[in-house]
Amino acid sequence: MVTPIKSYKGTFVILLAVLIIFILINISLGSVYIPIKEILASLFNGEVEKESWRAIVINYRLPKAVTALIVGSGLSISGLLMQTLFRNPLAGPFVLGISSGASLGVAILIMGATFLGTNIANFAFSSWGIAIAASAGSFLVLLAVMLAAIKVRNTMSILIIGLMFGSLTSAIISILAYFSSASQLQQYMFWSFGSLGNLNWKEISALFITFVIGILLVTFIIKPLNSLLLGENYAKSMGVNVKLTRNITLIATSILTGVITAFSGPIAFIGLAVPHLTKLLFNTSNHKTLLPAVAITGSIVMLICDSIAQLPNSEFTLPINAITSLFGAPIIIWLLVRKRKIYY
């Protein structure tokens, strides 16, 4: 059911304070520890003890922290949208097969680049080439899902169709992998681990602009999403255009998930676990409250996972996908074991 609206200003203030703290912690940790005082001086053009610290903060760690904010909030919002649309607590941002489509685009690019010319191959292995290939793959799957949505009235059928597209693309990737060299497999595997630290400011700008477009679409369907929690028939009786709401939800989720996967790789469990964690914190199902809450909580969780993955004071960095799975899986298991009430 949809819970009454009440004030959560105090909770939001605490969350924002925690977010700022973890942004500073995330930037300070790495192979070289940088004191928070020096980070603030670097950000506000003050005097720093070592100029190399300013370069590290501005060119490497700040972009990674900003990427973590966008990725965490985008995947978390996408997960919330999917769980609401399908009224399924185990639905996540990847159930539509968008991430699998992006993976297929990257697999075709990496494993087929040797058959291209030298100039094209060099571009293919660049970050922009991989992002474009992933975007193209996710767009094709989105197009297929939207065409299916026109023909299918049942929302649950769309979920099954999305899962089938995911299985289909995974099968094609497996066939490509079978005929690929060890170096190609290794490069594809490194991409599939996910990464937040490979983007420059131009790429982050492209990621942010697309992220904003997805969020703007979501703002148009906040009230209809609340109605959908009580079922499509109830939503129709309240005057909600269920088909339009469903299509906007699918497009917004696809934009957010597709662009994040394109630039950062497939990052698991954030979109699945964070909406549940947020509902436990706020004890509400009202999307006017949940959407900003999920975005902030997702950013915090992503920063925590990235800080752990960095292995402070070490030159090694663990795959971010492994850390998010280690974080997300226990939460889902705990929810199922405790059988806590989840608002759907």
C-alpha positions in Angstrom: 0.0 0.0 0.0 1.0 3.6 -0.4 1.9 5.1 3.0 0.9 8.7 4.0 3.2 11.5 3.2 5.2 12.7 6.3 8.3 14.8 6.8 11.7 13.1 6.5 13.8 16.2 6.6 15.9 15.0 9.5 16.6 11.7 7.8 17.6 13.5 4.6 19.9 15.9 6.4 21.7 12.9 8.0 21.9 11.1 4.7 23.4 14.1 3.0 25.9 14.6 5.8 26.9 10.9 5.5 27.2 11.3 1.7 29.6 14.2 2.1 31.7 12.3 4.6 32.0 9.3 2.4 32.9 11.5 -0.7 35.8 12.9 1.3 36.8 9.4 2.6 36.6 8.0 -0.9 38.8 10.7 -2.3 41.4 10.4 0.5 41.9 6.6 0.2 44.0 4.9 -2.4 47.6 3.9 -3.1 48.6 7.2 -1.6 46.6 8.5 1.4 45.7 12.2 1.1 44.5 14.0 4.3 41.0 15.5 4.1 42.5 19.0 4.8 44.6 18.7 1.7 41.6 17.5 -0.4 39.6 20.6 0.6 42.6 22.8 -0.3 42.9 21.1 -3.7 39.2 21.4 -4.5 39.1 25.1 -3.5 42.4 26.1 -5.0 44.2 26.6 -1.7 47.8 25.8 -0.8 48.6 22.1 -0.6 51.6 20.3 0.9 52.4 18.5 -2.3 51.3 19.6 -5.8 51.1 16.0 -6.8 48.2 15.5 -4.4 46.3 18.2 -6.2 46.8 16.5 -9.5 45.7 13.1 -8.1 42.6 14.6 -6.5 41.4 16.7 -9.5 42.4 14.3 -12.3 41.8 10.9 -10.8 40.0 10.6 -7.5 37.4 13.4 -7.9 36.2 12.0 -11.4 36.0 8.6 -9.8 33.9 9.8 -6.9 31.6 11.7 -9.2 31.2 8.6 -11.3 30.3 6.6 -8.2 27.6 9.2 -7.3 26.0 8.9 -10.8 26.3 5.1 -11.0 25.0 4.5 -7.5 22.0 6.8 -7.8 21.2 5.8 -11.4 21.2 2.0 -10.8 19.3 2.4 -7.5 16.6 4.5 -9.1 16.4 2.0 -12.0 16.0 -0.9 -9.5 13.2 1.0 -7.7 11.3 1.6 -11.0 11.5 -2.0 -12.0 10.4 -3.3 -8.6 7.4 -1.0 -8.7 6.5 -1.7 -12.3 6.6 -5.4 -11.9 5.6 -5.4 -8.2 8.4 -7.9 -7.7 11.0 -7.3 -4.9 13.6 -9.3 -6.8 13.4 -7.2 -10.0 16.4 -5.1 -10.8 17.6 -2.7 -13.4 19.0 -5.6 -15.5 15.8 -7.6 -15.9 15.0 -6.0 -19.2 18.1 -7.4 -20.8 19.6 -3.9 -21.3 22.8 -4.8 -19.6 23.1 -8.0 -21.6 22.6 -6.0 -24.8 25.4 -3.7 -23.8 27.6 -6.7 -23.0 26.8 -8.1 -26.4 27.8 -4.9 -28.1 31.1 -4.8 -26.2 31.7 -8.5 -26.9 31.2 -8.1 -30.6 33.5 -5.0 -30.6 36.3 -6.6 -28.7 36.1 -10.1 -30.1 35.6 -8.9 -33.7 38.0 -5.9 -33.7 40.8 -7.9 -35.3 38.8 -8.2 -38.5 38.6 -4.4 -38.8 41.2 -2.0 -40.1 44.0 -0.7 -37.9 42.4 2.8 -37.4 39.0 1.4 -36.6 40.5 -1.2 -34.3 42.4 1.4 -32.3 39.2 3.5 -31.9 37.3 0.3 -31.0 39.5 -0.4 -28.0 39.3 3.2 -26.7 36.8 4.1 -23.9 34.6 6.0 -26.4 34.5 3.0 -28.8 33.5 0.6 -26.0 30.9 3.1 -24.7 29.4 3.5 -28.2 29.3 -0.3 -28.8 27.7 -0.9 -25.4 25.1 1.9 -26.0 24.3 0.5 -29.4 23.8 -3.0 -27.9 21.6 -1.7 -25.1 19.5 0.4 -27.6 18.8 -2.6 -29.8 17.6 -4.6 -26.9 15.5 -1.6 -25.7 14.0 -1.3 -29.1 13.1 -5.0 -29.1 11.5 -4.8 -25.6 9.5 -1.7 -26.6 8.2 -3.4 -29.7 7.2 -6.3 -27.5 5.5 -4.0 -25.1 3.3 -2.6 -27.8 2.0 -6.2 -28.6 1.9 -7.4 -25.0 -0.6 -6.0 -22.5 0.5 -8.0 -19.5 3.4 -6.3 -17.6 4.7 -9.6 -16.3 5.1 -10.9 -19.9 7.4 -8.0 -20.6 9.5 -9.1 -17.6 9.8 -12.6 -19.1 10.6 -11.2 -22.5 13.4 -9.1 -21.0 14.8 -12.2 -19.3 14.7 -14.1 -22.5 16.6 -11.4 -24.3 19.2 -11.5 -21.6 19.5 -15.3 -22.1 19.7 -14.9 -25.8 22.5 -12.3 -25.7 24.4 -14.4 -23.1 24.3 -17.3 -25.5 25.7 -15.3 -28.4 28.5 -13.9 -26.1 29.4 -17.5 -25.2 29.7 -18.5 -28.8 31.8 -15.5 -29.6 34.0 -16.3 -26.5 34.5 -19.8 -27.7 36.1 -18.6 -31.0 38.1 -15.7 -29.4 41.8 -15.5 -28.4 43.0 -15.4 -24.8 43.8 -11.7 -25.0 40.3 -10.8 -26.3 38.7 -12.9 -23.5 40.9 -11.2 -21.0 39.9 -7.7 -22.2 36.2 -8.5 -22.2 36.5 -10.0 -18.7 38.2 -6.9 -17.4 35.3 -4.8 -18.8 32.7 -7.1 -17.2 34.3 -6.6 -13.8 33.1 -3.0 -13.9 35.2 0.1 -13.2 34.6 3.6 -11.9 38.1 5.0 -12.5 38.5 5.0 -16.2 36.5 8.1 -17.2 37.7 11.6 -17.9 35.7 14.7 -17.5 34.3 14.7 -21.1 33.0 11.2 -20.6 31.6 12.0 -17.2 29.8 15.0 -18.8 28.2 12.7 -21.4 27.2 10.3 -18.6 25.8 13.0 -16.5 23.7 14.6 -19.3 22.1 11.2 -20.1 21.6 10.6 -16.4 19.7 13.9 -16.1 17.5 13.0 -19.1 16.5 9.7 -17.4 15.8 11.5 -14.1 13.6 14.1 -15.8 11.5 11.3 -17.4 11.0 9.8 -13.9 9.7 13.0 -12.5 6.7 12.9 -14.8 5.5 9.5 -13.4 5.9 9.8 -9.6 2.1 9.8 -8.9 1.3 7.1 -11.4 4.0 4.9 -9.8 2.3 5.3 -6.5 -0.9 4.1 -8.0 0.7 1.1 -9.7 1.7 -0.2 -6.3 -2.0 -1.2 -5.8 -2.2 -2.9 -9.2 -2.9 -1.9 -12.7 -6.7 -2.1 -12.3 -6.6 0.3 -9.4 -4.3 2.7 -11.3 -6.8 2.7 -14.2 -9.7 3.4 -11.9 -7.7 6.5 -10.7 -7.4 7.7 -14.3 -3.7 6.7 -14.8 -2.6 5.9 -18.3 -1.0 2.6 -17.4 0.5 2.0 -20.9 2.1 5.4 -21.1 3.4 5.1 -17.5 4.8 1.7 -18.3 6.5 2.9 -21.5 8.1 5.9 -19.8 9.3 3.7 -16.9 10.9 1.2 -19.4 12.6 4.0 -21.4 13.9 5.9 -18.3 15.2 2.6 -16.8 16.8 1.7 -20.1 18.5 5.1 -20.5 19.9 5.0 -17.0 21.0 1.4 -17.0 22.3 1.5 -20.6 24.5 4.6 -20.3 25.9 3.5 -16.9 26.7 0.0 -18.2 28.2 1.6 -21.3 30.7 3.8 -19.4 31.3 1.7 -16.2 30.5 -1.9 -17.1 27.8 -4.1 -15.6 27.7 -3.4 -11.9 25.6 -5.9 -10.0 23.3 -5.9 -6.9 23.2 -2.1 -6.3 19.9 -1.7 -8.1 18.5 -4.7 -6.4 19.6 -4.2 -2.8 19.5 -0.4 -2.3 15.7 0.1 -2.8 15.1 -2.5 -0.1 17.7 -0.9 2.2 16.1 2.5 1.7 12.6 1.3 2.4 13.8 -0.1 5.7 15.3 3.3 6.6 12.3 5.4 5.5 9.5 2.9 6.1 7.4 4.3 3.2 6.4 3.4 -0.3 5.7 7.0 -1.5 7.9 7.6 -4.5 8.1 11.3 -3.9 10.2 10.4 -0.8 11.7 7.2 -2.1 13.2 8.5 -5.3 15.6 11.1 -3.8 16.2 8.8 -0.8 17.2 5.9 -3.1 19.4 8.1 -5.1 21.3 9.4 -2.0 21.6 5.9 -0.4 22.7 4.4 -3.7 25.5 7.0 -4.0 26.6 6.3 -0.4 26.7 2.5 -0.9 28.6 2.9 -4.2 31.2 5.1 -2.5 31.6 2.6 0.3 32.0 -0.3 -2.1 34.5 1.7 -4.2 36.5 2.7 -1.1 36.8 -1.0 -0.1 37.7 -2.0 -3.7 40.6 0.5 -3.7 42.4 -1.5 -1.0 43.7 1.6 0.8 47.5 2.0 0.9 47.9 -0.7 -1.8 48.5 -0.3 -5.6 45.9 -3.0 -6.2 42.2 -2.5 -6.9 39.6 -5.2 -6.6 36.8 -5.5 -9.2 34.0 -3.3 -8.1 31.4 -5.9 -9.3 32.8 -8.3 -6.7 32.5 -5.8 -3.9 28.9 -4.8 -4.8 27.9 -8.5 -4.9 29.5 -9.1 -1.5 27.5 -6.2 -0.2 24.2 -6.8 -2.0 23.8 -10.6 -1.7 23.7 -10.7 2.1 21.1 -7.9 2.2 18.8 -9.9 -0.1 19.3 -13.1 1.9 18.7 -11.3 5.1 15.4 -9.8 3.8 14.2 -13.2 2.6 15.1 -14.9 5.9 13.6 -12.2 8.1 10.6 -11.9 5.8 10.4 -8.2 6.6 7.4 -6.3 5.1 8.3 -4.8 1.8 5.9 -2.3 0.3 4.5 -3.5 -3.0 
